[in-house]
Amino acid sequence: MAEVIASIWGHIAELVKRMKIVLVVFITSTFVMLVLPGNSDLLGVTNNYQPFVSVFLRYVREMVLPPGVKLMALDISDPITLYVMAALVFSIAITLPFFAYELYKFIDPALKIHEKRMITPFASSVFVLFVVGAIFGFFFLFPSFIQSLFPFFSAVGAEMMFSIMDFYNMLFFTVMVSGLLFTIPAFFVLLVKFKIIKTRMFSKSRKYIYAGMVVAAMLISPGATPQGDLYLFVALMALFEISMLVARSVEKKMPKDTTTISNPIFATPQCRFCKAPLDDNSTFCRSCHRAVN
C-alpha cells in the first residue's frame, strides 16, 4: 500500500513539475505580448512606439468596420481590460503547444508503441485544423456577422457605434468556435480507427446530414445573412466530405475480421472427450474409444 501511495505521489510531483514549466511559459509569453512592439521602435525611445497588441486590434477594426463606425468604451477600465485580454489570448495560443508537449511526456511511459504512433498524427491534424478554422472564422465568419448588423442600424435610424468589449469578445468567441468546429474530422477519423463508428452509417444518410448542416449553419453562423450561412454550410460540407474520404482510406488499411462462425446445425459432430470427428450414429469414438452416447 505504501508503495502505491509513493508511486501516486511521484506521478503527481512529476505532473506538477511539468505544469510549472507551462506556467512559466504562460507568464513569460503574457509579459512579452504586453510589451512586444508592433513597429521598429523596440525600446520606445520615440513617440512611434506601438505595442503589437494595439496594432493587431487596430488592424481588426480597420478590416471589419467602415470608416464611419465607432467603438465606444462603456467603462473606464474597458481599454486596459481589452488590452490585457488580447495579450492573454495570444499567450494562451503560444502556451498550448508547450502544454501539449509536457502532457505527452508525462503520459509517454504508459503508452504502447502503436498508441505512440497514433498520437503524433492525431495531435498534428487537430492543431492544423484548429488553425485553419480560426483563420476561417477571422476572415470570413466574423466580418460577415458584423456587416450583417449594418442594415438594421440604418433601418431604425441609429448611429453605428459598438461597445468595444462586445466587438472584440465576439471576435474571440467566433474564432474559437470556428477553430473547434474544424477539429471534428480528426475525432471522426479517430472513432473510425477504433471501430466505434463506420463510414457506411453516414454515406447512406448523406442527404439527411446535408439538411442538418443547413439547419446547423443557420443556428451556429453569427449573423442572419445568407452569406454567412453559406460560408459555414460550405465549410461544414467540405469538412464532412474530407472526413469521409480520409476515414474510408483508414478503413481500407484496417485488417478485416476473417473469423467465420460455423452453423451448429450442419457442423460435424465431435467427441466430447478428445474433440475428434465422429461418424453419424456412432456409439464409440475411433480415437479415444470412449462411449459418446
Residue pairs with C-beta under 8 A, 6 or more apart in sequence:
14 106
15 106
18 102
18 103
18 105
18 106
19 102
21 98
21 102
22 95
22 98
22 99
22 102
25 94
25 95
25 98
26 91
26 92
26 95
29 90
29 91
29 94
29 95
30 87
30 88
30 91
32 91
33 52
33 53
33 86
33 87
33 88
33 90
33 91
33 94
34 51
34 53
34 83
34 84
34 87
35 51
36 51
36 52
36 53
37 44
37 49
37 50
37 51
37 52
38 50
38 51
38 52
38 53
38 54
38 55
38 56
39 48
39 49
39 50
39 55
40 48
41 48
41 49
41 50
43 49
51 83
53 83
53 86
53 87
53 90
54 83
56 86
57 82
57 83
57 86
57 168
60 168
60 171
61 71
61 167
63 143
64 142
64 143
64 146
64 147
65 71
65 146
65 162
66 150
66 160
68 160
69 160
69 161
69 162
70 159
70 160
70 161
70 162
71 161
71 162
71 163
71 164
71 167
72 161
72 162
72 163
72 164
73 79
73 164
73 165
74 163
74 164
74 165
75 81
75 165
78 163
78 164
78 165
79 164
81 165
82 164
82 165
82 168
85 168
85 172
86 168
89 172
97 127
100 123
104 119
104 123
108 116
111 119
118 193
122 186
122 190
125 185
125 186
125 189
126 183
126 186
129 179
129 182
129 183
129 185
129 186
130 179
130 180
130 182
130 183
131 179
132 182
133 178
133 179
133 180
133 181
133 182
133 183
134 175
134 176
134 178
134 179
134 182
136 178
136 182
136 231
136 235
137 174
137 175
137 176
137 177
137 178
137 179
138 171
138 174
138 175
138 178
140 231
141 174
141 178
141 221
141 222
141 228
141 231
141 232
142 170
142 171
142 174
142 175
142 222
144 221
144 222
144 223
144 225
144 227
144 228
144 231
145 170
145 174
145 221
145 222
145 223
145 228
146 167
146 170
146 223
147 223
147 225
148 223
148 224
148 225
148 227
148 228
149 223
150 160
153 159
153 160
170 222
174 222
177 220
181 220
181 235
181 236
181 239
182 235
182 239
184 239
184 243
185 239
185 242
185 243
185 246
188 197
188 243
188 247
189 243
189 246
189 247
189 250
191 197
192 198
192 199
192 247
192 250
192 251
193 250
193 254
195 254
198 251
199 244
199 247
199 248
199 251
202 209
202 240
202 244
203 244
209 240
210 237
213 233
213 236
213 237
213 240
214 229
214 233
216 232
216 236
217 229
217 230
217 232
217 233
217 236
218 229
220 232
221 228
221 229
221 231
221 232
222 228
268 277
268 278
269 277
269 278
269 280
270 276
270 277
270 278
271 277
271 278
271 285
271 287
271 288
271 290
271 292
272 292
273 285
273 288
273 290
273 292
274 285
274 287
274 288
274 290
276 285
276 286
276 287
276 288
278 285
278 286
278 292
279 286
282 292
283 291
283 292
283 293
284 290
284 291
284 292
285 292
